[in-house]
Structure formats: C-alpha cells, structure tokens
Amino acid sequence: MTPNDHISSYEKLRNLSAKLITEIPDTMAGFGQLHASAISKGALDTKTKELIALSIAISVHCNGCIAFHVHDALKAGASHQEIVETIGVAILMGGSPSMVYGCEALEALEQFEKNQDLPL
C-alpha cells in the first residue's frame, strides 16, 4: 500500500482554495471569516480548537481536512502526543472507519514532522 502524500494534498488544496477565492470571492470571504473566528483564541486556545477540528475531520473521513488540521495543529503548537491522543478520541467516537482515517492522520503527522521545509 502506497502512503498518501499529505503534504502535496495540503499544498494542492491551498492552491485550489485560492482559485475558489477568485471564482466565488464573497462565499470564500465569508468562509475565511468563519474559519478565523472559530479558530481564534477565546475560552479555548487555537491549539485545542485545531485538535477538535482534526478529530472531527477523522470522524467525517475527510483526508483533505486531516492534512489541513494536522498541519495547523502543529503550527498552533500541538505536540506529537497531543495529536496522537486526538486520533484516539476520534476513534472512540467514530469506531472502525475513524481508525482507518486515524491512520491517515498519523501518516500526515509523520510527514509534516519530517518535512522541515514546509512552513508551519
């Protein structure tokens, strides 16, 4: 089984998102505002919110979301162990299918940790 390239997936989705901004600027501006507001520090810090988003991404089986939220959780200061424990919570809530996507998240984590050239 060939591993997914989560770093390329992350970059591809960033580029495609930029194209969507030119195609549907109002919608994407609204989504950008929603994202910034939802992830910004409040009663919960950004790292915790990114870990919650990652858990949901695993539970809903979204590979692109997994790549984004593993990257952004690391950027927000999450440790390897915090991300692995987040995967465990997602498996608890989502069962066997989430275990499969949890493996994808672990693979993404390992790829982002190894790639020092990608800015977090």
C-alpha positions, 0 to 999 in steps of 0.5 A: 500500500502506497502512503498518501502524500499529505503534504502535496494534498495540503499544498494542492488544496491551498492552491485550489482554495485560492482559485475558489477565492477568485471564482466565488470571492464573497462565499470564500470571504465569508468562509475565511471569516468563519474559519478565523473566528472559530479558530481564534483564541477565546475560552479555548486556545487555537491549539485545542480548537485545531485538535477538535477540528482534526478529530472531527475531520477523522470522524467525517473521513475527510483526508483533505481536512486531516492534512489541513488540521494536522498541519495547523495543529502543529503550527498552533503548537500541538505536540506529537502526543497531543495529536496522537491522543486526538486520533484516539478520541476520534476513534472512540467516537467514530469506531472502525472507519475513524481508525482507518482515517486515524491512520491517515492522520498519523501518516500526515503527522509523520510527514509534516514532522519530517518535512522541515521545509514546509512552513508551519 
